[in-house]
Amino acid sequence: MNKQELGMLGFEIVAYAGDARSALMKLLKEVRSGNFENVEKYLQEAEENLNLAHSSQTKILSQEAAGEDLDIGFIFIHGQDHLMTTLLLKEVVQDFVELYKRTK
């Protein structure tokens, strides 16, 4: 896989992680205002996008594990950053949902 292909996978990861982040932030906004109707919908949307991002990441990880020397650039690293922070955000938002449920 060349640097350009790795960059494109990095962009995929950024896009999918960004969509997941948007769904999680919408969810948090709704539960703050007491609306719990769309919790599962937004969590599912986030999870689907995180799975797509993870799939793109796995393509690269499996190639490197197979011994391919990859020329990883900043775009891919940026994608990794987005994915990891969004995974953390998902966990935090899920905790906030439970906290808001208890206070409403």
C-alpha positions in Angstrom: 0.0 0.0 0.0 1.5 3.3 -1.0 1.4 6.6 0.9 -1.6 8.0 -1.1 -3.7 4.9 -0.4 -2.8 5.1 3.3 -3.8 8.8 3.2 -7.2 7.9 1.7 -7.8 5.3 4.4 -6.8 8.0 6.9 -9.5 10.3 5.4 -12.0 7.4 5.7 -11.2 7.0 9.4 -11.6 10.8 10.0 -14.9 10.9 8.2 -16.4 7.8 9.9 -15.1 8.9 13.3 -16.4 12.4 12.7 -19.9 11.1 11.9 -19.8 9.0 15.0 -18.7 12.0 17.1 -21.6 14.1 15.6 -24.1 11.4 16.6 -22.7 11.2 20.1 -22.9 15.0 20.5 -26.5 15.1 19.3 -27.3 12.4 21.8 -25.7 14.3 24.6 -27.5 17.5 23.7 -30.9 15.6 23.7 -30.3 13.9 27.1 -29.2 17.2 28.7 -32.7 18.5 27.8 -34.4 15.4 29.2 -35.1 13.6 25.9 -34.2 10.0 26.1 -36.2 8.7 23.1 -33.3 8.7 20.6 -30.6 7.3 22.8 -30.4 3.9 21.1 -30.8 5.5 17.6 -27.8 7.8 18.1 -25.7 5.1 19.9 -26.4 2.7 17.0 -25.4 5.4 14.4 -22.2 6.1 16.3 -21.4 2.4 16.6 -22.0 1.8 12.9 -19.6 4.6 12.0 -17.0 3.5 14.5 -17.2 0.0 13.1 -16.5 1.4 9.6 -13.6 3.4 10.9 -12.2 0.4 12.7 -12.6 -1.7 9.5 -10.4 0.9 7.6 -7.9 0.8 10.5 -7.8 -3.0 10.5 -6.8 -3.0 6.8 -3.6 -1.2 7.6 -2.9 -3.0 10.8 -3.2 -6.4 9.2 -0.9 -5.4 6.4 1.7 -4.1 8.8 1.3 -7.3 10.9 2.0 -9.3 7.7 5.3 -7.6 7.4 4.6 -4.9 4.8 6.6 -1.8 5.4 4.1 1.1 5.4 4.9 4.7 4.7 2.4 6.2 7.2 1.9 9.9 6.9 0.2 12.6 9.0 -3.3 12.0 7.5 -3.4 8.5 8.8 -2.1 9.5 12.2 -4.8 12.3 12.3 -7.4 9.6 11.5 -6.1 7.5 14.4 -6.4 10.4 16.7 -10.0 11.0 15.7 -10.9 7.4 16.1 -9.4 7.0 19.5 -10.9 10.2 20.9 -14.3 9.3 19.5 -14.1 5.9 21.1 -13.4 7.6 24.4 -16.2 10.1 23.9 -18.6 7.2 23.3 -17.8 5.8 26.7 -18.1 9.2 28.4 -21.4 9.9 26.7 -22.8 6.6 27.8 -22.0 7.4 31.4 -23.6 10.8 31.0 -26.7 9.2 29.7 -27.0 7.1 32.8 -26.3 10.1 35.0 -29.0 12.2 33.3 -31.5 9.4 33.6 -31.0 9.3 37.3 -31.5 13.0 37.7 -34.6 13.3 35.6 
